[in-house]
Every structure is written in structure tokens, then in C-alpha cells.
Amino acid sequence: MKKTNCHFEFLSWLKPIFSSAFFFACCFVLVNAGCGKKESPLTEIIEIERIEPVAVTPVPYAVTMDTRPPLDINAIAGVQAPETTEKSIPPEKQQAEQPIQGKPLTANDYYNKGCELFQQGWINESTEAFSLAVSLDPTMKEAFRMLALSYTKSGKANEAIANFKKVIELDPRDAKALLELGTLYYKNRMADDAIATFEKYVSLDQGNANVYYNMGCIYGEKNRFDKAVKAYLMALTINPNHVPTYYNIGVAYNMMERFDEAIEAFKKVLNLDPENHDALYNLGFAYNKSGLYGESLEICKRLTELNPANTNVRLLMGDSYNKLGKHEEAKREFDIYKELVFKK
């Protein structure tokens, strides 16, 4: 890179804030400059090869697991889990433990008993009951579903996954099981499995915005921004006012260098959430990359009023000044940037 005596040479390889899920759940590593490289020694002229201003991104929303038993079971409605920390043995369990002379329990008996225990918060006992139900009837889909939910409640992800897969094996078009399985994969950071399962789900049910949003987040983590955009657009057709979706699609457009579309996305975020400073920064980034340096500067000035110590904004502002030929102003911003970085 050439040096000059009159101004800074500043390579504007800027990166926007991008969403990676993470997902799960999940803020990402903050990088102030240089892709993790050490800062150059303090010199009169700064040469910065790569700048990656990254701020906190929205945490991808996981689809809420629905742990209620199916509506058609014969469980007692409205029964709440015991509120005391010391549990007494429920009458249902006492009865289940008593041998019944001449009348062996059926799979349905164990299933219904498991649902009652599940509703009352006796998860381990309900797991035993559902296990007995499926051992007596290996085709009992709802017992496998409830067994999977019981394992989910007790934090046994592998067992839960195995039983959701059994539900789908018995009924490949069970959209609810696909949703639950995909969500479980998603929460356990099994991205490829989650995507494959969500793809099957949306082939059966195109009305769940959360699923499309999650798919977009996973694709974004894998740098497959074209697929991420498609998923986010589907989410917006269902929920047109979801701020995180507009934010993430704007980031994806920035990463794809589709800056005009990124600008529109971040404007939409700010219309819905005027205090979203991450979106404001990314809008300034998109303006800069589109050659709208004046607009980028106006945003940077607003952001420095809110937080004068924001190194990312100082760097972006210096670049915009430099592109406009205002080299003294650019030098001032780069000097402030250096001071802030070396204080950290």
C-alpha cells in the first residue's frame, strides 16, 4: 500500500455486523479491527488493511417447544405440578405400583398414566410409564412423542431426538414432530440436521415465521447468505413487522454487497425500532459502501454523540472523511481511534 505525505491511505475493506446464530442463542465475538491481528506500532500514518466492525447482533429466536400432551388424551385437565419442593407420592403412582390381580395393564393404560404424571411434574415417572407403553405397543406414535418430550424436560437430548425420530418413522408427515425435532437440533447446535428437518417441516406447513427465521440464522452462520435471504423473506411474508428478521436480512445483503437492498432493510428496522443503534451503524456502513459518504458521516456523527468511545464508528467516520478528500478530519478520527484502541 503506498504512503503519501499529505493524507492517509485507507483501504475500506469494511465488514458489516453479521448474524450467526448461534446459534444457539448467542451473541458473537466482538472484533474491533484487523481480523484479530495485532495493531501496527504507533506511527504518524495509519495503514489498516482490514476492518471488521462488529457489534452485538440479535440472538436468533428458537421455536418454543410445545410440551403439552395432545388434546385427545384422557389425562386430567387443569392439574398443576406440586408447588412444594418436597414431593409426596401421587395417588396415581401408588396405584400404578400396586399389582393388579388378573388384569395386566395395557399400552393405553401406561400412556394415560404417563400423561397424568407428566402434567403433574413427575417427569422421571412419566418417562417410565411411556417407555412401558411403547414396549407393549411399538406403533404407538403419541407415546413416543410424549416419551421424547419427557426426555427433553429432563435434559436428555439424545434420547429425545431418538424418540422424535421414531415418531417421524411411524408418520413421515407429522409436521409437529418435525418442528419439535428441528428445534431440538437447533438448540443443540446440530445445524445441518436442523436445516434438513426444518426443510421437511416447511414442505408440510408454510405458515410458521419462526421456522423460516431460524433457517435464515442457520444459513447465515454457514455463510450461505443467498439461502438466508430467501428464508428471511419467507418469514417476512408471514410476520412483516419482525425487527430481527429485517436486521438480519440487511446484514446478509451487506455481506452479499447488495448495498441498496441493505439500506432499505435497515431503514425498515429503524422505522420499527428507532433506538436500534446496531441497525443505524450498519446503515452507515451500507451508505459508505454505496459511495454515499455524506450520508454515512451524518450517521457516524449521531452515533459518536451517543457513544464517543465507539472505535468502530470512529473508523467508519475516518474512512468516509478520507473518501471525501477531507484528510485532516480523517486524520483526527484515526488518531482518536488509535487512542481508544491502545487504551483497551
N, C-alpha and C positions, 0 to 999 in steps of 0.2 A: 504494500500500500504506500503511495507516495505521500511525503510530508511537504507542507508548504509553510512559509513563514507568516502568512497573513491570516490563516484560518485553520480550523480543524478539518481534517478529512474524517468523515463519519460514515461508516458503512451501515446503512439502515436495514440490516437483516433482523428485523424485529419480529417477535412472535407474540401472538395474542394469548390471552388466558384461555386455556382449553380444558374441556371437561373430560375426565376419565374416571371412571366410577370408582368407580371404585370403592371396585367399586364396594366393597361394598361397603360404601356408605360413608364417609370418606372425603376429607379434604386432601389436596395433593401437596407435594413438596413445593415450597416457595423457593424460586430461583431469582436472585436479584440481577445477575449478569453473567455472561460468558460461559453458559452451559456447564457450570460447575468448575470452570477453570479459575486459577488464582488470578487476582488482579495484577496488572502490569505495575512495575515500580512507578512511583510518583514522578511524572515528567511534566514539562510545560505543555506538551501537545499530547492529547489522549488518543490512542488508537484502540478502538473497540471493534473486534471482529464480529462478535455475535452478541446479541442482546435478547434475553428471554424474560421480559417482564411477566411475572405470573402472580396472580392474586388468588384469593380463596374462591373456589368455584362451588356452585350448588351441589349438595350431596344428592346423588340420584335417589329417587324415591323407589323403594321396593314395594311391590304389591303386597298389601296386607293379607296375611294368611287368615282364611276363614276357618276357625276351629270349631264352629258349631256343628253338631251332628245333623244329618239330613232330616228334613222336616217330616218324613214319613215314618220315623222310627217310633217305637212305643215307649220312649223314655218319658220320665215325669217332667212336664214343662214347668219352668219357673223355679226349679230347685237351685239354690245357690250353694257355692262351696262353703265349708265351715269357716267362720271368721276367727276362731281361736287358733292359737299356734299349736296347741296340743289336741290332736285329733282322737276322737273316740271311734271305735269300730262301728261303722254304719250297720243298721239292721239288715240292709240288703246283703252286705258282705257276710254277716253272721249266718244269714240264711243260706248263702251260696256255699259256705263251708260245711254246712250240715249235710250229711249224706241223705239222699232221698231214696228210701227203700222202694225198689220195683219200678222206679220211673227215672231213667237216665236223662240227663239234661241234653238238649239238642243244640245245634249251632245257633239257632234263633234265640234260645234261652241265654246262652253265653253272650250273644251280641247285644240283646236288650239289657242284660245286667251290666255289660261293659259301658253302654251308653249312660246308664244311671250313675255309675261310678265316675265316669268322665265328667258328667255335668256337676257332680259334687266335689270335684277336685282330687279324686283318688286316682291319679294318673297311673301309677305303677300297677294298681289293682285292675284298672280298666285295660291296661296292656295285656295282663294275664288273661283276662276274660276274652278279649278279641283274638288273642293267639289261640285259645281253645276253640273259638268259633271257626277260625279258618282251618284249623287242623281237622275239624269234623266236616267242614264243607269248603274245599279248596276253590270253589267257584263263587263264593260269597263276596262280591265286589265291595259292598258297603262295609263289611267287616275289615277288609284290607285297607280301605280308606281311613276308617277310624283308628286302626292299628298304626297307620302312618302318622296320623295326627297326634296320637298318644306319644309316639316316639319323638315327634317334633317338639311337643310340650316338654319332654324330659331331656331335650338337647342331644338326642341320638340321631344325628343327621344321616349317617349311612344306613341305619335301619329304616328310617323314614323314607329315604329315597328308594330303597329296595321294595317297600310296600306300595308306594305310589306307582312304581313301575309295574307291579303286579296288577294294580287296578287298570292301568292302560293296556296291559297284556290281555286282560279279560274284556276290555271295551276300548279299542283304539280311538273312538270318537268321544271319549269322556273329556270334554273341554275343561271341566272343573279340575280334574286330576292333572291334566297337562299344565294348567295355570299354577296349581299348588307345587307340582314337581319343578317347573321352570323357576318359580320363586325361590324354592329351596336351593336349587343350583346357584341361582343369582346371589343369594345371601352367603353361600359358602364359596363364592368366587370361582365357580366352575363355569367360566364364561362360554366356552364352546358348547357345553351341554345345555346351558341356559338358552342360548340363541336357538339351537336346534329345536328345543322343546317349545319355546315361545313361537317359533315359526309354525309349528304344528298347531299350536293353540289359535293363532290368528287366522289359520286356514278354516277354522270352525267358528270363530267368533271375532268379528272385526270391530266390536264396539267398546273395547277396553283401552282407554287412552294411556293408562299407567303401563300396560304391557308394551305398547309402542315406544313410550318414553324410555322404559328400561332397555329395550332393544337398542334404541339410539345411543344410550350411555355406554352399553357394552361395545357396540360397533366403534364408538368414539375412542374407547380405551385401546382398541386394536388398530387405531388409525385408519379405519375403513370409513372415511368421512362421507363418501357418496351414499353408502348404505345408512349411515347415521342420519343424514339429511332426510332420506326417504321415510325412515321410521318417525322422525320428529314431525314431518309434515302430516303423516297419518294421525299422529297424536293430536295435532292442532286442528284437524278436521273434526275431531270429537270434542276436544276441550280448547276452544280458540283463545282463551284468556289465561293459559297456564304460563306464568312468567319463566320458570326454569326451562321450559321447552324452547321458548323464544331465545333465551340466553344461550342455551347450548347449540341451537341451530346457527345462531350468529357466530359463535366460536368456530363451528365446523366450516361455515362459509369463509371465515378468515383463514383457516388452515388450508382451504382449497383455493385461496387467493380470489375468491368471488366477493370482492370488497363492496360492490354496490349492494348486493343482497345482504351482506353482513350489516351494512349501515342501516338498512330498513329493519332488520331484525332487532338491532339494539335500540333503535328509536321506538319500536313497539314495546320493548322491555321498559324503557323509561317512561312511556305513556302510562303503562300499568303500574310501575313502581319507580317514581321519580327519585327516590333516595338510593337507588341501586348504583353504587359507585363503581363496582366492577364493570357493569354494563357501560357506564359513562367512559371509563378508561378504554374499554375495547372499541367503543365508538370512535374515540380519538385515534386509536391505532388504525382503524379502518380508513378514517379520513386521511391520515398520514400516508398510508399505502396507496390511496387513490389519488394522491397528489394534491389533496385539499389541505395544505399545510396551515393556512389561516384558521380554518375550522378546527383543526387538530390543536392548534395553540390555544384557542379560546377554551376548549375543554380542559387542557392541561392547566390553564390559569385557574379555572374553577376548582380543579382537584387540589392544586397546591394551596389554595385558600383553606380547604378543608383539612389538609394534612401536608404541611410544608416539608416534612421529612420523608415523603414517598419517593424513594430512589427511582422506581420505575417511571413515574411521571416526569421526574427531572430529566431522565434520559430521553424520553419521548419528546419532551419540550425542546431539549437541546438539538435533537435531530431535525425537528420541524423548523427551528430558527435557522439552522445550517442550510437546509434546503431552500429557504427563502433568501439566502445570502446575508443574513443578519449574524455575522460571525462573532461580533462582540457579545451579543446576547447569548449565542450558542456557547461561547467560552464560559460565560458566567454560570450557565446551567450545568455545564460539565464540571466546573470547579465545585459547585455545590454538591453535585453527585459524588465526586471524589471524597469530599469531606464526610458526607453521610456514610459512604461505604466503609471508609477507614475508621470510622467511629465504632462500627459494629464489631 
